[in-house]
């Protein structure tokens, strides 16, 4: 690294980390020397993993090294371990101690199965986990499936997509399967606001999917679900559940609830100068790729200003865009977020943002679109 330039270290090779790298290259350019620490050699477009079990092509992949080279960053294939904010040193699992002038933590969340007797959704290995279930549906060997969100829920959109895609496949194969969604939300996809929830509820009803809202689930034995607080018991053949998310609990930083990293409106770690965080590792309520990218952009503005660039940092004001895959025509959902809730929601049959990808990111989305071409 050039010791005369402002040293920026990015820990993470997912959406938030790569968006931060692209944003910093644009906003700060030659003022910074940038390093990326990433445990993954490839970036996978994970929101499209939901279609893999239904015999669609796997998600687009892109070497992290290619993006690092494009932005003039040095890539270290390693895992971040802990940080010494006083000494401005980031430590890796391999034992490296890396100096920084600003650090971006884009570490992601840790996923844990909420139930011992369910298939847990994991977009890193979706086909492996669910291909057998889809085959059993096609063969008429499954009579009922519950798609369940635990009380500490991850991003809920894939749960709805999998339910809709499964119901659609059963219809195409002329087999009868009872599909239900059980969620602690007060309405389907309530994170997108009332208009979107109403549209999604109507779609689910028209597809024959039963939706049970405001429910927590207990599961002590295979196929038997107890709904709390109404103490209702359901018997189903299969259960597919969202994972529970936990933060990385970074040594050297203040601990937030369940290990998540507390951040302020500029995405700086609370009380820790020059350390920023973005994405699912933060304590922001909504865990979604587009939100992660907006957090990365907010952090990049603050860092570029520190590096002397002509940038005025702005606070995080997230807006979410989501494509709900249905097995037929998709729905395009948009909402502005306030306190983790959707306001001014919109529902459309055509995309209302560009490029119209699953991850709406100022820099990463057009970059991946160009790479795909």
Secondary structure, 3 states (H helix, E strand, C coil): CCCCCEEEEEECCCHHHHHHHHHHHHHCHHHEEEEEEECCCEEECHHHHHHHHHCCCCCCEEEHHHHHHHCCCEEEECCEEEEECCCCEEEECCCCEEECCEEEECCCCEEECCCCCCEECCCCCHHHHHHHHHHHHHCCCCCEEEEECCCCCCCCHHHHHHHHHHHHHHHHCCCCCEEEEECCCCCCCHHHCHHHHHHHHHHHHHHCCEEECCCEEEEEECCEEEEECCCEEEECCEEEECCEEECCCCECCCCCHHHCECECCCCEECCCCCEEECCCCECCCCCCHHHHHHHHHHHHHHHHHHCCCCCCCCCCCCEEEEEECCCCCCEEEEEEEECCEEEEEEEECCCCCCCCCCCCCCCHHHHHHHHHC
